[in-house]
């Protein structure tokens, strides 16, 4: 008979990391809903560059999570 491995610690670590990610996502969504704290009249190319950086970082995450882009099978 095979003995089942105890994954209690791994599960706790997984759930703690998931909670961190969920909190970060909530903050990003709130910031986006607030137009990244920039009023339309104040938008500059610097703000565009910042959003390009954010988008590139998020693309790396989504590509990895969904096996797309450089992470495609």
C-alpha positions in Angstrom: 0.0 0.0 0.0 1.4 3.4 -0.9 1.7 6.0 1.8 0.1 9.3 0.9 2.5 12.3 1.1 1.5 15.1 3.5 1.3 18.3 1.6 0.0 20.4 4.4 3.0 22.8 4.4 3.1 23.1 0.7 -0.6 23.8 0.6 -0.3 26.5 3.3 2.6 28.1 1.4 0.6 28.0 -1.9 -2.4 29.6 -0.3 -0.3 32.3 1.3 1.3 33.1 -2.0 -2.1 33.1 -3.8 -3.3 35.5 -1.2 -0.4 37.8 -1.9 -1.1 37.7 -5.7 -4.8 38.3 -5.1 -4.0 41.4 -3.0 -1.7 42.7 -5.7 -4.2 42.2 -8.4 -6.9 44.0 -6.4 -4.5 47.0 -6.0 -3.7 47.0 -9.7 -7.4 46.9 -10.7 -8.2 49.8 -8.3 -5.3 51.8 -9.7 -6.5 51.1 -13.2 -10.1 52.1 -12.4 -8.6 55.4 -11.1 -6.8 55.8 -14.5 -3.5 55.2 -12.8 -4.1 58.4 -10.8 -3.6 60.6 -13.8 -6.3 63.0 -15.1 -6.9 63.0 -18.9 -5.6 66.6 -19.1 -2.4 65.7 -17.4 -1.4 62.6 -19.4 2.2 62.8 -20.8 4.3 60.4 -22.8 6.0 59.5 -19.5 2.6 58.1 -18.4 2.4 56.1 -21.6 5.9 54.7 -21.0 4.9 53.7 -17.5 1.9 51.8 -18.8 4.0 50.2 -21.5 6.3 48.9 -18.7 3.3 47.6 -16.6 1.8 45.9 -19.7 5.1 44.2 -20.6 5.5 42.9 -17.1 1.9 41.6 -17.0 2.3 40.0 -20.4 5.2 38.0 -19.1 3.0 36.8 -16.3 0.0 36.0 -18.5 2.2 34.3 -21.2 3.7 32.1 -18.5 0.4 31.3 -16.8 -1.4 30.5 -20.0 1.6 29.0 -21.9 1.6 31.7 -24.6 4.3 33.7 -26.2 7.8 32.5 -25.3 6.2 30.0 -22.9 4.0 28.3 -25.6 4.4 24.6 -25.8 
